[in-house]
């Protein structure tokens, strides 16, 4: 802005008198050697200027269109604050749990019964072509699968107990052979055969029907002395037999032992047509079980194992505003908070994850501090695959902008992670701490797929803290007002330049106001009294008058350079509407006015 040059009245009159004297000189005289330059002494020449309000919004430059900016506006309630907000992502693989392979058991002991014909001995010696009836009575045998005895069949170390297993690729197949080995039979007919299957076995038999653990075969006919039944089991539930936890896995192996019963039924034995032999009244009846290997594709039970290491983007603080990067910055975090948002690939199988959290501050090449979340945190499974929000803060109940349903964790050390001379360059986040070197997946799984990738963990974090400074920190504001230069002002050789104004501010700290005259080339003009060219403005000043006088050989004046340094902060969050305003500003200069007449 261009100043208005006001010269005191006596100086103006003197200049006019000189002009009149020069006007009376005879044109015939040679005046080339006469010095027509005049020099007038001026005192307190007023330079009217109007500086705009100075606000903290100008000090902290926030680009609301830049998603990567570190300092941002955050609205809490109906108030807007400055905040440090940094986002990052993380990734982890959830390792698969290997399939359980159960080799076929050794030979199952044969059930042997002595059956007596129904009726008299005479009827038992019928002529060829007539069948003899026998009643089958209850008997049983047992079997044992020894799983994990061989190196290649060891159970995955993640599996601690087995409640139930499901098989798709290789089911458990049972062949039941019913025979009368000592009789030259032409045909066997069975009626209403009933078998009791192992408790918890979910099996199918094309020749009969299964209800609960009872297999009923209404009719089974076979030529010769042997009949065969085929069963296929796709699921085994070990809890009815072994209790709520099922089978306990020890040293990556377990035994599965159970019973096989034949309960009752009727057998009719027919002699071979071409034979004249008769069927004896008493015969030997055998039941053999041939049980196959099987492979578990899905499993339910207790799981406890470590996930792979989590890769987390660090919090980089290298793009902070200049006033926060100095060693004299002591940033106070107003209940800083770390929000993790993550999915849970195994949530649909009722598995959660427990993890530690450690944050390390790094400045230059050196670690400066380390803080660990007490007890770690847990990602649940109540919302299936998620997402899940975990909020950590020194006082999580007072955190702001927290997503509904977030799990809250108290993290006292988070409030100290930025402590030290100057802010750190980086915060490194590790999902480890307090005995947890890696995330631990655990819980009672329900139908967990085995031998197949379970998915990756994908998530993001937000580190957020309101911006507050402690005593000893400072904010520096610079303001240049230029464009004052004019022909008249250029003619003034200034020896003293005084600025007076009234300061009003709602910044709760003291402010040192430093001033320098600006030259037309944009540089500060050196002063004879640089230490004195300052003013002190008190906290929350209201119309506080001040005066700054700058002395020296001040030539080519084009403006003024202000630097306001705010110190002695009280640790309260800073708001963009806080201001430093200078009103009723008056600038005067003293010196000599030199002009060619």
C-alpha positions in Angstrom: 0.0 0.0 0.0 1.3 3.5 -0.8 1.8 5.9 2.2 0.6 9.4 2.4 3.6 11.7 3.0 2.7 14.4 5.5 5.3 17.1 6.1 5.0 19.5 9.1 3.7 23.0 8.2 7.0 24.8 8.9 8.9 22.5 6.6 6.3 23.1 3.8 6.6 26.9 4.1 10.4 26.8 3.9 10.2 24.8 0.7 7.8 27.2 -0.8 10.0 30.2 0.0 13.0 28.5 -1.7 10.9 27.9 -4.7 9.9 31.6 -4.9 13.5 32.8 -4.6 14.5 30.5 -7.4 11.7 31.9 -9.5 13.2 35.6 -9.3 16.6 34.8 -10.7 17.5 36.6 -14.0 17.6 34.2 -17.0 20.8 35.9 -18.2 22.7 34.5 -15.3 24.5 31.1 -15.6 23.3 29.0 -12.7 24.9 25.7 -13.7 27.4 25.8 -10.9 24.8 26.7 -8.3 23.6 23.7 -6.0 19.8 23.8 -6.2 19.4 20.8 -3.8 17.6 21.5 -0.6 17.6 19.5 2.6 14.7 19.8 5.1 14.7 18.3 8.6 11.6 16.2 9.3 10.4 15.0 12.7 7.7 12.3 13.2 6.6 12.1 9.6 3.4 10.0 9.7 3.2 7.0 7.4 -0.4 5.7 7.6 -0.6 2.0 7.3 -3.4 -0.5 8.1 -2.2 -4.0 9.0 -4.8 -6.8 9.0 -5.4 -9.1 11.9 -2.8 -11.7 12.6 -4.2 -15.1 13.4 -2.8 -18.5 14.2 -4.5 -19.8 11.1 -1.8 -17.9 9.2 0.9 -19.4 11.4 -0.1 -23.0 10.9 -0.7 -23.4 7.2 -3.3 -26.2 6.8 -4.0 -27.5 3.3 -7.5 -29.1 3.7 -7.2 -30.5 0.1 -4.1 -32.5 0.9 -5.0 -35.9 2.4 -1.3 -36.5 3.3 -0.9 -33.3 5.3 0.3 -34.0 8.8 -1.4 -31.0 10.5 -5.1 -30.9 10.0 -8.3 -29.5 11.3 -10.2 -31.7 13.7 -13.7 -30.9 14.9 -14.4 -31.9 18.5 -18.0 -31.1 19.5 -18.6 -27.7 18.0 -14.9 -26.5 18.2 -12.2 -26.8 15.6 -8.6 -27.6 16.6 -5.3 -28.1 15.1 -4.3 -31.8 15.2 -1.5 -34.1 14.0 -3.2 -36.8 12.1 -1.3 -39.6 10.3 -2.7 -42.6 8.5 -1.0 -45.9 7.5 -1.7 -49.4 6.6 -0.7 -52.9 7.7 -0.8 -56.4 6.3 -0.3 -59.9 7.6 -0.7 -63.4 6.3 -2.8 -65.8 8.3 -0.9 -69.1 8.0 -2.9 -72.1 7.1 -3.4 -75.1 9.4 -2.3 -78.3 7.9 -4.8 -81.1 7.2 -4.9 -84.0 9.7 -4.2 -87.3 8.1 -5.2 -90.4 10.0 -3.8 -93.7 8.8 -6.0 -96.8 8.8 -6.0 -98.6 12.2 -4.5 -102.1 12.5 -6.7 -105.1 12.0 -9.9 -104.8 14.0 -10.7 -107.8 16.1 -13.5 -110.0 14.6 -16.8 -110.4 16.4 -17.6 -114.1 16.7 -21.0 -115.4 17.8 -22.5 -118.9 18.1 -26.0 -118.8 16.7 -28.7 -121.3 17.4 -31.5 -122.0 15.0 -35.0 -120.7 15.8 -37.2 -123.8 16.2 -36.6 -127.6 16.7 -33.6 -129.5 15.7 -35.6 -131.4 13.1 -36.6 -128.1 11.4 -33.0 -127.2 11.3 -32.2 -130.2 9.1 -34.6 -129.3 6.3 -34.0 -130.6 2.9 -32.0 -128.6 0.4 -33.6 -125.3 -0.7 -35.2 -124.4 2.7 -33.7 -121.6 4.9 -33.0 -121.8 8.6 -33.6 -118.8 10.8 -31.1 -117.5 13.4 -31.4 -114.7 15.9 -28.4 -112.3 16.1 -27.5 -111.0 19.5 -25.5 -108.0 20.7 -21.7 -108.1 20.6 -19.0 -105.5 19.9 -15.3 -104.9 19.1 -13.2 -101.8 19.2 -10.7 -99.9 17.0 -7.9 -97.3 17.5 -6.7 -94.7 15.1 -3.2 -93.7 16.2 -2.8 -90.3 14.6 0.6 -88.6 14.4 2.7 -91.7 15.1 4.5 -91.2 11.7 6.5 -88.1 10.9 4.4 -87.3 7.9 1.2 -87.5 9.8 2.0 -85.2 12.7 -0.9 -83.0 13.7 -0.4 -79.3 13.1 1.0 -77.6 16.2 -1.8 -75.1 16.1 -4.4 -77.7 17.0 -4.6 -78.2 20.8 -7.9 -80.1 21.2 -10.2 -81.7 18.6 -13.9 -81.5 19.2 -15.1 -82.5 15.7 -13.7 -83.2 12.3 -15.2 -83.2 8.8 -13.9 -85.0 5.7 -14.5 -84.3 2.1 -11.5 -85.4 0.0 -10.9 -88.6 1.8 -13.7 -89.8 4.0 -13.7 -92.6 6.6 -15.0 -95.7 4.9 -16.1 -98.8 6.8 -16.7 -102.2 5.2 -18.7 -104.6 7.4 -18.5 -108.3 6.4 -21.1 -110.6 7.8 -20.3 -114.3 7.3 -21.1 -117.9 8.3 -17.6 -119.3 7.4 -18.3 -122.9 8.3 -21.5 -123.3 6.3 -21.8 -124.1 2.6 -24.5 -121.5 2.2 -26.1 -120.6 -1.1 -27.7 -117.4 0.1 -27.8 -115.2 3.3 -30.8 -113.1 4.1 -30.7 -110.5 6.9 -33.7 -108.8 8.3 -33.9 -105.7 10.6 -30.2 -105.7 11.3 -29.2 -103.0 13.8 -25.7 -101.6 14.4 -24.5 -99.1 17.0 -22.0 -96.8 15.4 -19.2 -95.0 17.4 -20.7 -92.1 19.3 -20.6 -88.9 17.3 -20.0 -90.6 13.9 -22.1 -89.1 11.2 -22.3 -91.9 8.6 -24.3 -92.9 5.6 -25.1 -96.5 4.4 -26.8 -97.0 1.0 -28.3 -100.4 2.3 -29.8 -98.8 5.4 -30.6 -95.6 7.4 -28.8 -94.0 10.3 -30.7 -92.3 13.1 -28.4 -90.9 15.8 -25.8 -93.6 16.2 -28.1 -96.5 15.2 -27.8 -98.0 11.7 -30.8 -100.0 10.7 -30.7 -102.3 7.7 -34.2 -103.6 6.9 -33.1 -106.2 4.4 -29.8 -107.5 3.1 -29.4 -110.4 0.7 -26.2 -111.9 -0.6 -25.2 -115.1 -2.4 -22.8 -117.4 -0.7 -21.6 -117.4 2.8 -20.7 -113.6 3.1 -22.7 -110.4 3.0 -21.2 -106.9 2.9 -22.3 -103.5 4.1 -20.6 -100.2 3.1 -20.6 -97.1 5.3 -19.1 -93.7 4.7 -18.4 -91.2 7.5 -18.0 -87.5 6.7 -18.0 -86.2 10.2 -16.8 -87.3 13.6 -17.8 -85.5 16.8 -15.6 -86.6 19.6 -17.4 -84.7 22.4 -20.1 -87.3 23.2 -17.4 -89.7 24.0 -14.5 -87.6 25.2 -16.2 -84.6 26.9 -16.7 -80.9 26.0 -13.1 -80.3 24.8 -13.0 -83.5 22.7 -9.6 -85.2 22.2 -6.6 -83.6 23.6 -3.6 -83.4 21.2 -0.3 -84.0 22.9 3.1 -83.8 21.2 1.2 -83.3 17.9 -0.4 -86.7 18.1 -3.6 -88.3 19.5 -5.5 -91.7 19.7 -9.1 -92.1 18.6 -10.5 -95.3 20.1 -14.2 -96.3 20.0 -16.5 -99.3 19.8 -18.4 -101.0 17.0 -21.6 -102.9 18.0 -23.9 -105.3 16.2 -27.0 -105.1 18.2 -29.6 -107.5 16.9 -31.4 -108.8 13.8 -32.5 -112.0 12.1 -30.4 -114.2 9.7 -31.8 -116.8 7.3 -29.2 -119.2 5.9 -30.1 -121.1 2.7 -28.0 -124.1 1.5 -26.5 -124.1 -1.9 -28.9 -125.4 -4.6 -26.6 -127.9 -6.0 -25.8 -129.3 -2.5 -27.7 -131.9 -0.6 -26.2 -130.7 2.7 -28.5 -129.4 5.4 -28.0 -126.3 7.6 -26.9 -127.2 11.1 -28.8 -126.0 14.1 -25.8 -124.2 15.5 -23.5 -122.1 13.4 -20.6 -119.7 13.8 -21.4 -116.1 12.8 -18.6 -113.5 12.3 -18.6 -109.8 11.8 -15.4 -108.1 10.4 -14.8 -104.4 10.1 -12.4 -102.9 7.6 -11.7 -99.2 8.4 -9.9 -96.9 6.0 -7.6 -94.0 6.4 -9.2 -90.5 6.3 -8.1 -86.9 5.9 -9.6 -84.0 7.9 -10.6 -81.0 5.8 -12.4 -79.0 8.4 -12.0 -79.1 12.1 -13.6 -77.7 15.3 -11.6 -77.4 18.5 -9.1 -75.4 20.4 -6.6 -73.5 18.2 -3.6 -71.5 19.4 -0.8 -70.5 17.1 1.2 -67.5 15.9 0.4 -65.5 12.8 3.2 -64.3 10.5 4.9 -61.0 11.3 2.7 -57.9 10.6 4.1 -55.3 8.2 3.0 -51.8 9.4 3.7 -48.5 7.7 5.6 -46.2 10.1 4.3 -42.9 11.2 6.6 -40.4 9.4 6.8 -37.0 10.9 9.3 -35.4 8.5 6.8 -33.2 6.8 5.8 -31.1 9.8 5.5 -27.3 9.7 8.8 -25.6 10.3 7.8 -24.3 13.8 7.4 -27.9 15.0 10.7 -29.2 13.7 13.1 -27.3 16.0 14.7 -28.8 19.0 12.9 -26.3 21.2 9.6 -27.8 20.3 8.1 -29.7 23.2 4.8 -31.0 21.9 2.1 -31.9 24.4 -0.3 -34.5 23.2 -3.8 -34.0 24.5 -5.0 -37.6 25.1 -3.4 -38.9 21.8 -5.1 -41.9 20.3 -4.3 -44.7 18.0 -7.2 -46.3 16.1 -6.7 -49.6 14.4 -9.2 -50.8 11.9 -8.8 -54.4 10.8 -10.6 -57.3 9.3 -10.4 -60.9 10.8 -10.2 -63.5 8.0 -10.9 -66.3 10.6 -13.7 -64.5 12.3 -16.4 -66.6 10.6 -14.8 -69.7 12.3 -15.1 -68.1 15.7 -11.4 -67.4 16.1 -9.9 -64.2 17.5 -6.5 -62.7 17.6 -4.4 -61.4 20.5 -1.5 -59.2 19.8 0.9 -56.8 21.6 1.7 -53.3 20.5 4.9 -51.4 20.9 5.7 -47.9 19.5 9.3 -46.7 19.1 10.2 -43.1 18.4 13.2 -42.6 16.2 15.1 -39.4 15.6 17.9 -39.6 13.0 19.5 -43.0 13.3 18.8 -43.5 17.0 15.8 -44.9 18.9 14.7 -42.3 21.4 11.9 -44.0 23.3 9.7 -47.0 23.4 6.2 -47.5 24.8 4.2 -50.8 25.1 0.5 -51.3 25.4 -0.1 -53.1 28.7 -1.6 -56.6 28.2 -1.9 -56.2 24.4 -5.2 -56.1 22.6 -7.7 -58.6 21.0 -9.5 -58.7 17.7 -12.8 -60.6 18.3 -15.1 -62.6 16.1 -18.5 -61.4 17.0 -18.8 -59.5 13.7 -17.4 -62.3 11.6 -14.7 -61.0 9.3 -15.2 -57.5 10.5 -14.1 -54.8 10.3 -13.1 -54.3 13.9 -12.0 -51.0 15.5 -9.5 -50.9 18.3 -9.0 -47.5 20.0 -6.0 -46.9 22.3 -5.4 -43.8 24.3 -4.2 -42.7 27.8 -7.9 -41.9 28.6 -9.9 -43.8 26.0 -13.2 -42.8 27.5 -12.4 -39.2 26.6 -11.2 -39.9 23.1 -13.0 -38.1 20.2 -14.4 -39.1 16.9 -14.4 -42.8 17.9 -16.3 -45.2 15.6 -19.4 -46.7 17.3 -18.6 -50.2 18.7 -14.9 -49.7 19.0 -13.0 -51.7 21.6 -11.2 -49.3 24.0 -7.8 -49.9 25.6 -5.9 -47.8 28.0 -2.4 -47.0 26.7 -0.7 -44.6 29.3 2.6 -44.6 27.5 1.2 -43.2 24.3 1.1 -39.8 25.9 4.9 -39.8 26.2 6.0 -41.1 22.8 6.8 -37.7 21.5 8.8 -36.5 24.5 12.2 -35.1 24.0 14.1 -32.3 22.4 12.3 -31.7 19.1 9.8 -34.1 17.6 11.0 -37.5 16.4 11.3 -38.2 12.7 9.3 -41.4 12.8 7.2 -43.7 15.0 7.7 -47.4 14.4 4.7 -49.6 15.3 5.2 -53.3 16.0 2.5 -55.8 16.8 4.5 -57.3 19.6 5.2 -56.8 23.3 4.8 -58.3 26.8 5.6 -61.9 25.8 3.8 -61.7 22.4 6.4 -61.7 19.7 3.7 -62.1 17.0 -0.1 -62.0 16.8 -1.6 -65.1 18.3 -4.7 -66.7 16.8 -6.7 -68.6 19.3 -10.1 -69.8 20.4 -12.5 -72.7 19.8 -12.7 -72.9 16.0 -15.9 -74.0 14.4 -15.4 -75.7 11.0 -12.0 -74.2 10.3 -10.7 -75.2 6.9 -7.4 -77.1 7.0 -4.7 -77.1 4.3 -6.0 -74.0 2.6 -5.1 -70.3 2.8 -7.2 -68.6 5.3 -6.9 -65.1 3.9 -4.8 -62.0 4.6 -5.2 -59.4 7.3 -5.6 -56.0 5.8 -6.1 -52.9 8.0 -5.2 -49.3 8.5 -4.4 -47.1 11.5 -4.9 -43.5 12.4 -2.6 -41.7 14.8 -4.3 -38.5 16.0 -3.5 -36.0 18.7 -4.7 -32.4 19.2 -1.8 -30.0 18.8 -0.7 -28.4 22.1 2.7 -27.0 23.1 4.3 -27.1 26.5 6.2 -24.3 28.2 9.5 -23.7 26.4 8.0 -24.3 23.0 7.5 -21.5 20.5 5.4 -20.6 17.5 7.0 -18.1 15.1 4.8 -15.9 12.9 6.3 -13.7 10.2 4.4 -10.9 8.3 5.8 -8.5 5.7 4.0 -5.4 4.7 5.6 -3.7 1.7 4.7 -1.5 -1.2 5.2 1.8 0.7 7.9 3.2 -1.5 7.2 6.5 -3.3 9.1 9.4 -4.7 8.5 11.5 -1.6 9.4 8.7 0.8 12.5 7.8 -1.2 13.7 11.4 -0.6 13.6 11.0 3.2 16.8 9.8 4.8 15.3 8.1 7.8 17.3 7.9 11.1 14.4 6.8 13.3 11.3 4.6 12.4 8.7 4.1 15.2 5.7 1.9 15.1 2.9 2.2 17.8 -0.2 0.0 18.0 -2.6 -1.7 20.3 -2.3 -5.5 20.6 -5.3 -7.8 21.3 -4.9 -11.6 21.5 -6.6 -14.7 22.9 -3.4 -16.7 22.8 -2.8 -17.9 26.4 0.9 -17.1 26.3 3.3 -14.2 26.1 4.4 -12.9 22.7 7.6 -11.2 21.7 7.0 -8.9 18.7 10.2 -8.2 16.6 10.2 -5.6 13.9 12.6 -4.6 11.1 12.3 -2.0 8.3 12.1 -3.5 4.8 14.1 -2.1 1.9 12.8 -1.8 -1.7 14.9 -4.9 -2.6 12.9 -7.0 0.0 15.7 -7.3 2.6 15.8 -6.2 6.2 17.6 -2.9 6.8 20.2 -3.2 9.5 19.6 -1.3 12.7 21.8 0.3 15.3 19.5 -0.9 18.1 18.4 -4.4 17.0 17.9 -5.7 20.6 15.6 -2.8 21.4 13.4 -3.1 18.4 11.0 -5.5 20.1 7.9 -5.4 22.2 6.4 -7.8 24.7 2.7 -8.6 24.6 1.1 -10.3 27.5 -1.2 -13.4 27.4 -4.8 -12.7 26.5 -3.9 -9.1 25.9 -6.8 -6.7 25.3 -5.8 -3.4 23.6 -2.3 -3.4 25.1 -0.4 -0.4 23.7 3.2 -0.9 22.6 5.8 1.0 20.7 8.8 -0.2 18.7 11.5 2.3 17.6 14.1 1.3 15.0 17.2 3.4 14.6 19.9 3.5 11.9 20.6 4.7 8.4 17.3 3.6 7.0 17.2 4.3 3.3 14.8 3.1 0.5 12.1 2.2 3.0 9.4 0.0 1.4 7.7 -1.6 4.4 8.0 -3.4 7.7 8.9 -7.0 8.7 7.2 -8.4 11.8 8.1 -11.6 13.6 5.8 -12.6 16.5 7.2 -15.4 18.7 4.8 -17.0 21.1 6.3 -18.7 24.1 5.3 -20.1 27.5 2.4 -22.3 26.4 0.0 -23.9 28.9 -0.4 -27.2 27.1 -4.0 -26.5 26.0 -4.9 -27.5 22.4 -4.5 -24.8 19.8 -7.4 -23.5 17.8 -7.2 -21.9 14.3 -9.5 -19.1 15.5 -7.0 -17.9 18.1 -5.5 -14.7 17.0 -3.0 -11.9 17.5 -4.4 -8.6 16.2 -2.7 -5.2 15.9 -5.1 -2.2 15.9 -4.6 1.6 15.6 -1.2 1.2 14.1 0.7 4.4 13.5 4.2 4.6 11.9 6.3 7.7 12.0 9.8 8.5 10.6 12.3 11.1 11.4 15.3 12.3 9.4 16.0 14.7 6.5 14.0 15.4 3.4 16.3 16.0 0.4 14.9 17.3 -2.9 16.3 18.7 -6.1 14.6 22.1 -6.8 
